[in-house]
Amino acid sequence: MPSTSELLTPTAVPAHKLVLRTLKKNDFKAVKAIMDKVYSNMEGSWSSDEYTALLRKFPEGQICIEDNGVVVAAALAIIVQYSDFGDKHTYAKITGNGKFNTHNADGDTLYGVDVFVDPEYRSLRLGRRLYDARKELCENLNLRAMVAGGRIPGYAAYANEMTPAKYVEMVRNKEITDPILTFQLSNEFHVRKIIKGYLPYDSESKAFATLLEWINVYYEEEEKLIGNQKSNVRIGIVQWQMRATSSLEDFYQQIEFFVDTVSGYKADCVLFPEFFNAPLMALTNEQSASIAIRSMAAFTEPIKSKFMELAVSYNINVIAGSMPVYEEGKLYNVSYLCRRDGTVDEQYKLHVTPDEASYWGMRGGDKLKCFDTDFGKIGILVCYDAEFPELARMLSDDGMKILFVPFWTDTKNAYQRVRICAQARAIENECYVAITGSVGNLPRVENMDIQYSQSAVFSPSDFAFPHDAIVAEATPNTEMTLIADLDLDLLKDLNSSGAVRNLRDRRKDLYSVSWVKKTERDDELLAQGEERAPRGGKRKITHVVTHLAE
């Protein structure tokens, strides 16, 4: 029979020794074991490469709790410039599809990538400790806020009875308990909005998620004295006169005149038309149109170099219309972005017209780029490409705010196709669209002898914008420049409070647009034996933002 002292001794429990620290590379095995448990119904853990990439980019933001030397919980994060993404983003987009190249050490927001606790430890409220540590990190780094997307796994049981908004309201009013949202609300987060399609494969949440924010009340905004990204952008557009030229140097004088003129108005960029260098074709003395344009392609590299020089010396970003490029026995049409910091990038025309294919044997490129500039993200679609809405849609999904369309058209009906489609792109994608072409006649240049253009800048169609959705417009068939000021903040307001909200109201639960061409990254994943998405695009991101049952 046990003694009295033995009866009074409490049941022995294993002693805990909890330590809060940052994660290390050799913690991956323990992290993977927890994630495989927590996300057993969502394809388990991240890969070692993804884990290592996160540690390399932001080691201070990867926090864990160990018990007796074993990792039992973790919280992972990156820093982002939140205005680059806004409230309408997906988990894949803001994490760079698991590459975390969206991390910006100079950003203003701590973004919660993931929180997970070993199921055997959930009664210890380790999630609270992790969130407290994140708040401390947010304060010490002087970040404006902490933002995270939160699953609402309890919603599946109520989906036939109420909307996600009603469900969130009832959880907030403590009428319903959600295993994740209830915990987050108790940790001083508030719901900014509800996102559809944030994690498309999250069946428990019916693909809905809450966008949660915790405000750092100690945040002190640090205004840069110089170099701030502008919310008001001034663009210049050249409606180019096709005229005979005697030499390449003579042609340089023409382009420098317009760069000089537009930069004199303190413009942030200047746009030239498609094939603005066609007068040089006459200098090749070739009778065949296909041979002449290939000979003219030899001028492209020196002209690009000249534009790079002018961009730096006149302190203006130059979108150098488009020019022919002949490489590896193939003829392409390429637009160059010459930034005023001395860097250069290019966008190949993707769709060639029947005329370009039959006369010149021109081919389309195979890559679409959204460009970073010192005044925001832009896209370039050369002429015919603007008539394919999928391209602008994908650029918009990448954050494009201004779309530039250099074109060449010979007749008014051809011009109308470009113009009308450009206006549609502005409305569909809640962005500005600038178009410009060439005017005049060009003797001795077969297939480019006549031109028609009316350059313009289009906006979305809503109360904050011009009543006809035209910011500026040139006189038809007259050489001239346009200068237009574009308020990017109006685009943000449109997205949140416009009469219609095309970006927000897209039914991503019904349809999507994806890039199907295999990328270099796909080859790497295939070589590593990892799964690649069947439609050639992006590997499915299998991890989720929060998985807590507190």
C-alpha positions in Angstrom: 0.0 0.0 0.0 1.5 3.4 -1.0 2.6 5.8 1.8 0.9 9.1 2.5 3.9 11.0 1.0 3.5 9.0 -2.2 -0.2 9.7 -2.4 0.6 13.5 -2.1 3.2 13.4 -4.9 1.8 14.7 -8.2 1.9 12.5 -11.3 5.3 12.9 -12.8 5.4 14.8 -16.1 8.3 15.2 -18.5 10.2 18.4 -17.8 10.1 21.0 -20.5 13.0 23.3 -21.4 11.7 25.7 -24.0 14.1 28.0 -25.9 13.1 30.7 -28.4 15.7 31.2 -31.1 16.2 31.7 -34.8 16.3 28.6 -37.1 19.5 27.2 -38.5 20.1 25.2 -41.7 20.6 22.0 -39.8 17.1 22.3 -38.3 15.5 21.3 -41.6 15.0 17.7 -40.6 13.0 18.6 -37.5 11.0 21.3 -39.4 10.2 18.9 -42.2 8.9 16.3 -39.7 6.5 18.8 -38.1 5.3 20.1 -41.5 4.7 16.6 -42.7 2.4 16.1 -39.7 0.7 19.4 -39.9 0.2 19.5 -43.6 -0.4 15.8 -44.2 -3.5 16.6 -46.3 -1.7 19.4 -48.2 1.3 17.6 -49.6 3.5 18.1 -46.5 6.8 20.0 -46.1 8.7 22.4 -48.2 11.8 21.3 -50.0 15.3 21.7 -48.6 16.0 24.3 -51.3 13.0 26.4 -50.3 13.9 26.3 -46.7 17.6 27.2 -47.4 16.5 30.1 -49.7 14.4 31.5 -46.9 17.2 31.3 -44.3 19.6 32.9 -46.8 17.4 35.8 -47.6 16.1 36.7 -44.1 17.7 34.6 -41.3 16.4 37.0 -38.5 12.8 36.3 -39.5 12.8 32.6 -39.1 12.0 31.8 -35.5 11.5 28.5 -33.7 10.9 27.1 -30.2 12.9 24.1 -29.2 12.1 21.8 -26.2 15.1 20.0 -24.8 17.0 20.7 -27.9 14.3 19.6 -30.4 12.5 22.0 -32.6 8.7 21.8 -31.9 7.3 25.0 -33.4 8.3 27.6 -35.9 7.2 30.9 -37.5 8.6 32.0 -40.8 8.5 35.4 -42.4 9.8 37.8 -45.1 9.8 41.6 -45.4 7.9 43.1 -48.3 7.1 46.5 -49.6 3.3 46.0 -49.2 2.3 48.6 -51.8 4.0 46.4 -54.5 1.4 43.7 -53.9 -1.7 45.3 -52.3 -4.5 43.5 -50.7 -5.4 41.5 -53.8 -2.6 39.0 -53.9 -2.1 35.3 -53.6 0.2 33.3 -51.4 2.2 32.1 -54.4 2.6 35.6 -55.7 3.8 37.2 -52.5 6.3 34.4 -51.8 7.6 34.3 -55.3 6.4 30.7 -55.8 8.6 29.5 -53.0 11.7 31.3 -54.2 11.2 34.2 -51.8 12.7 36.7 -54.3 9.9 39.0 -53.1 11.8 39.6 -49.9 12.8 43.3 -49.7 15.1 44.3 -46.8 14.0 47.9 -47.4 10.2 47.0 -47.3 7.7 48.2 -44.7 5.8 45.1 -43.7 6.6 41.8 -42.0 4.8 39.1 -44.0 3.9 35.9 -42.2 4.9 33.0 -44.5 4.1 30.1 -42.2 3.4 29.2 -38.6 3.2 25.6 -37.4 3.3 23.7 -34.1 3.9 20.0 -33.5 0.4 18.6 -32.7 1.7 17.1 -29.5 2.7 20.6 -28.2 -0.4 22.6 -29.1 -1.7 22.7 -25.5 1.3 24.7 -24.5 0.2 27.8 -26.5 3.5 28.0 -28.3 1.8 29.9 -31.2 1.3 32.8 -28.9 5.0 32.9 -28.1 5.8 32.8 -31.7 3.5 35.7 -32.5 4.8 37.7 -29.6 8.3 37.2 -31.0 7.2 38.3 -34.5 5.7 41.4 -33.0 9.0 42.1 -31.2 10.8 41.6 -34.4 8.4 44.0 -36.3 9.0 46.7 -33.7 12.8 46.3 -33.5 13.0 46.5 -37.3 10.7 49.5 -37.3 8.2 47.9 -39.8 4.8 49.4 -40.3 2.8 46.3 -39.7 2.7 42.5 -39.7 0.4 40.9 -42.4 -0.5 37.3 -43.0 -3.0 35.3 -44.9 -5.0 33.0 -42.6 -6.9 29.8 -43.5 -10.4 29.4 -42.2 -10.7 25.6 -42.0 -13.9 25.7 -40.0 -15.8 27.4 -42.9 -16.3 24.1 -44.8 -18.9 23.0 -42.2 -20.9 26.3 -42.8 -20.3 26.9 -46.5 -23.9 25.9 -47.4 -25.3 28.2 -44.7 -23.4 31.5 -45.0 -20.9 33.5 -46.9 -17.3 33.7 -45.9 -17.9 37.3 -44.7 -20.8 36.2 -42.4 -18.6 33.4 -41.1 -15.8 35.7 -40.2 -18.3 38.1 -38.5 -19.7 35.2 -36.4 -16.2 34.1 -35.4 -15.3 37.7 -34.5 -18.5 37.8 -32.4 -17.6 34.5 -30.8 -20.7 32.8 -32.1 -18.4 30.3 -33.9 -14.9 29.1 -33.1 -12.4 28.6 -36.0 -9.2 26.8 -35.1 -7.1 29.4 -36.8 -9.0 32.7 -37.1 -10.1 32.6 -33.4 -6.5 32.4 -32.4 -5.4 35.2 -34.7 -8.1 37.6 -33.5 -7.1 36.9 -29.9 -3.6 38.0 -30.9 -4.6 41.5 -31.8 -4.9 40.9 -35.6 -7.8 42.5 -37.5 -9.2 41.3 -40.8 -8.4 43.6 -43.6 -10.4 41.7 -46.2 -11.4 38.2 -47.4 -9.5 36.8 -50.4 -10.8 34.2 -52.8 -8.2 32.0 -54.3 -5.4 32.8 -51.9 -4.6 29.1 -51.6 -6.7 27.6 -54.4 -6.2 24.0 -53.2 -7.3 24.7 -49.6 -10.6 22.7 -49.6 -11.2 23.1 -45.9 -11.4 26.8 -46.3 -13.1 26.5 -49.7 -10.2 28.4 -51.1 -11.0 31.5 -49.0 -8.6 33.2 -46.6 -8.6 36.2 -44.3 -6.0 38.9 -44.9 -4.9 39.8 -41.3 -3.0 42.8 -40.1 -1.3 43.8 -36.8 -0.3 47.4 -36.7 3.0 48.4 -35.1 2.0 51.5 -33.0 5.7 52.3 -32.5 6.4 52.6 -36.2 8.3 55.7 -37.1 8.1 56.4 -40.8 11.5 57.1 -42.3 11.2 59.5 -45.2 14.0 59.3 -47.7 15.3 62.7 -48.6 15.9 61.6 -52.2 15.1 58.7 -54.5 11.5 58.0 -53.3 9.4 56.1 -55.9 6.9 58.5 -57.4 3.1 58.3 -57.2 2.8 60.9 -60.0 4.6 59.9 -63.2 5.3 62.1 -66.2 5.6 60.3 -69.5 6.6 61.6 -73.0 5.4 60.1 -76.3 7.0 60.7 -79.7 4.7 60.5 -82.7 7.6 60.0 -85.1 7.8 61.3 -88.7 9.3 58.8 -91.1 11.8 60.7 -93.2 14.7 59.8 -95.4 18.0 59.8 -93.6 21.5 60.1 -95.2 23.5 58.2 -92.5 23.3 56.6 -89.1 24.7 59.8 -87.5 21.9 61.8 -89.1 19.5 59.4 -87.6 21.1 59.8 -84.2 20.5 63.5 -84.3 16.8 62.9 -84.8 16.4 60.6 -81.9 18.5 62.8 -79.6 16.3 65.8 -80.5 13.3 64.1 -79.1 15.0 62.7 -76.0 16.4 66.1 -75.3 13.0 67.8 -75.8 11.0 65.4 -73.7 13.6 65.3 -70.9 13.4 69.1 -70.8 9.9 68.7 -69.4 11.3 66.5 -66.5 9.6 63.4 -67.9 10.3 60.0 -66.3 10.3 58.2 -69.6 9.9 58.6 -73.3 8.3 56.2 -75.8 9.2 55.7 -79.4 7.2 53.8 -82.1 7.6 50.3 -83.5 10.1 50.2 -86.4 10.9 53.9 -86.0 14.3 53.1 -87.6 12.7 52.0 -90.9 14.3 54.9 -92.8 17.7 53.1 -92.4 16.4 50.3 -94.6 16.9 52.6 -97.6 20.6 52.7 -96.7 21.0 49.0 -97.3 20.4 49.3 -101.0 18.7 45.9 -101.0 15.9 45.2 -103.5 14.3 42.3 -101.5 12.3 43.4 -98.5 13.3 40.3 -96.5 17.0 40.9 -97.2 16.8 44.6 -96.5 15.3 44.2 -93.0 17.9 41.7 -92.1 20.6 44.1 -93.3 18.9 46.9 -91.3 19.1 44.7 -88.2 22.9 45.4 -88.2 22.0 48.9 -87.0 20.0 47.8 -84.0 22.9 47.2 -81.6 24.6 50.6 -82.2 21.2 52.3 -81.9 20.5 50.5 -78.6 23.9 51.7 -77.3 23.1 55.2 -78.4 19.8 55.1 -76.5 21.5 53.8 -73.4 23.9 56.7 -73.6 21.1 59.2 -74.0 19.1 57.7 -71.2 21.9 58.3 -68.7 23.0 61.7 -70.0 19.5 63.1 -70.2 18.3 61.4 -67.0 15.2 59.7 -68.6 14.1 56.2 -69.1 13.8 55.4 -72.8 11.5 52.8 -74.4 13.1 52.5 -77.7 10.1 51.5 -79.8 11.1 48.3 -81.5 13.8 47.3 -83.9 14.6 44.1 -85.9 17.1 41.7 -84.4 18.7 38.9 -86.5 20.2 36.2 -84.3 21.0 32.5 -84.9 19.4 32.7 -88.3 16.1 34.0 -87.0 14.5 37.4 -87.4 12.8 39.0 -84.3 11.2 42.3 -83.4 12.5 43.6 -80.1 11.7 46.6 -77.9 14.4 47.8 -75.5 14.0 49.5 -72.2 17.0 51.7 -71.5 16.9 52.9 -67.9 18.4 56.1 -66.7 20.6 54.1 -64.3 22.4 52.6 -67.2 20.7 49.2 -67.2 18.9 47.8 -70.2 16.2 45.1 -70.8 14.2 43.9 -73.7 10.8 42.6 -74.7 10.5 40.5 -77.9 7.3 40.9 -79.9 5.4 37.6 -79.3 2.8 37.7 -82.1 3.9 38.5 -85.6 1.3 39.6 -88.1 0.7 37.6 -91.3 2.3 40.5 -93.2 5.5 40.3 -91.1 5.7 36.6 -91.5 5.1 36.5 -95.3 7.2 39.6 -96.3 10.1 39.2 -93.8 10.0 35.7 -92.4 9.8 37.3 -88.9 9.3 35.1 -85.8 7.7 35.7 -82.4 9.6 35.6 -79.1 8.7 33.4 -76.2 9.1 35.4 -73.0 6.9 38.0 -71.3 8.4 40.4 -68.8 7.1 42.8 -66.3 9.8 45.5 -65.8 10.8 47.3 -62.6 11.6 51.0 -63.1 12.2 53.9 -60.7 8.6 55.0 -61.2 6.9 51.6 -60.8 6.3 48.4 -62.7 5.6 48.6 -66.4 4.9 46.3 -69.4 5.7 46.6 -73.0 3.6 45.0 -75.7 4.6 45.6 -79.3 1.7 46.5 -81.6 -0.1 43.2 -82.4 0.6 41.8 -78.9 -1.8 44.4 -77.4 -4.6 42.7 -79.3 -4.2 39.6 -77.1 -5.7 40.3 -73.7 -4.0 37.4 -72.0 -0.6 39.1 -72.1 -1.7 42.3 -70.4 -3.6 40.2 -67.9 -0.5 38.3 -66.9 1.5 41.6 -66.7 -1.3 43.0 -64.5 -1.1 40.0 -62.2 2.6 40.8 -61.8 1.9 44.4 -60.7 2.1 46.4 -63.9 0.7 49.9 -63.6 1.6 51.4 -67.0 1.5 49.5 -70.3 3.5 50.9 -73.2 2.5 49.9 -76.8 4.8 51.0 -79.6 3.0 50.2 -82.9 3.3 50.6 -86.6 0.2 50.7 -88.8 -0.3 51.8 -92.4 -4.1 52.4 -92.5 -6.7 53.8 -90.1 -8.5 50.5 -89.7 -5.3 48.8 -88.7 -4.7 51.7 -86.2 -8.2 51.3 -84.8 -7.5 47.7 -83.9 -4.5 48.8 -81.8 -6.3 51.8 -80.3 -9.5 50.0 -79.3 -7.7 47.0 -77.8 -5.4 49.4 -75.9 -8.4 51.1 -74.4 -9.8 47.7 -73.4 -6.5 46.7 -71.7 -6.7 49.9 -69.6 -10.2 49.1 -68.4 -9.6 45.4 -67.9 -6.4 45.7 -66.0 -7.0 49.0 -64.1 -3.8 50.5 -65.6 -2.7 53.3 -67.9 -1.8 52.5 -71.5 0.3 54.6 -73.8 0.5 54.0 -77.5 2.5 55.6 -80.3 3.2 55.1 -84.0 4.8 56.8 -87.0 3.4 59.2 -89.5 4.3 60.3 -93.1 5.4 58.4 -96.2 8.7 56.6 -96.8 9.7 56.2 -100.4 12.1 53.5 -101.4 11.2 51.3 -98.4 9.0 48.4 -99.6 6.2 47.3 -97.2 6.7 50.4 -94.9 6.0 53.1 -97.4 2.9 54.7 -95.7 2.0 55.3 -92.0 -1.0 56.1 -89.9 -0.9 57.1 -86.3 -2.7 59.0 -83.5 -0.7 58.6 -80.3 -2.6 58.6 -77.1 -2.6 57.8 -73.4 -5.6 55.9 -72.0 -6.9 55.4 -68.5 -9.5 53.3 -66.8 -13.0 54.6 -67.1 -14.3 55.8 -63.7 -15.0 59.1 -62.0 -11.5 59.9 -60.9 -10.2 59.7 -64.5 -11.0 61.8 -67.7 -14.6 61.5 -68.7 -13.7 59.8 -72.0 -10.8 57.7 -70.4 -8.3 59.6 -72.6 -5.5 61.3 -70.7 -3.8 62.8 -73.8 -4.2 62.5 -77.5 -2.1 63.6 -80.5 -3.3 65.1 -83.7 -3.6 62.3 -86.3 -0.8 62.0 -88.8 1.3 64.9 -87.5 4.8 64.7 -86.0 4.5 65.8 -82.4 5.2 64.9 -78.8 2.7 64.3 -76.0 3.5 64.9 -72.3 1.1 63.4 -69.8 1.0 63.1 -66.0 -0.3 59.9 -64.5 -1.4 59.5 -60.9 -0.7 56.0 -59.8 -2.5 56.5 -56.5 -5.8 56.7 -58.5 -5.3 53.1 -59.6 -5.1 52.0 -55.9 -8.3 53.9 -55.1 -10.0 52.3 -58.1 -9.1 48.9 -57.0 -10.7 49.4 -53.5 -13.6 51.8 -54.2 -14.2 52.0 -58.0 -17.7 51.8 -59.5 -16.5 48.5 -60.9 -13.3 46.6 -59.8 -12.2 44.4 -62.6 -9.0 43.1 -60.9 -10.8 42.3 -57.7 -13.9 40.8 -59.3 -12.3 38.3 -61.6 -13.7 34.9 -61.1 -10.5 33.0 -60.4 -12.6 30.2 -59.1 -13.8 29.6 -62.6 -10.9 30.5 -64.9 -7.3 31.5 -65.0 -4.5 32.5 -67.4 -1.2 30.7 -67.3 2.1 30.7 -69.1 2.6 27.2 -70.6 6.1 27.4 -72.0 8.6 25.4 -70.0 11.0 27.6 -68.0 14.6 27.1 -67.0 13.4 26.6 -63.4 11.2 23.7 -64.6 14.3 22.0 -66.0 16.1 22.4 -62.6 13.1 20.9 -60.7 12.8 18.0 -63.1 16.5 17.3 -62.7 16.1 17.3 -58.9 13.2 14.8 -59.2 10.7 17.4 -57.9 7.1 17.7 -59.1 6.4 20.1 -61.9 3.0 21.6 -62.6 1.4 19.8 -65.5 0.8 22.9 -67.6 4.5 23.9 -67.6 4.1 26.8 -65.4 4.9 27.0 -61.7 5.4 24.3 -59.2 2.5 24.1 -56.8 3.2 25.8 -53.5 2.1 23.2 -51.0 2.7 25.0 -47.7 0.2 27.3 -46.1 0.3 30.3 -43.9 -1.0 29.2 -40.5 -1.9 25.9 -39.0 -2.7 26.4 -35.3 -5.2 24.9 -33.0 -4.9 27.1 -29.9 
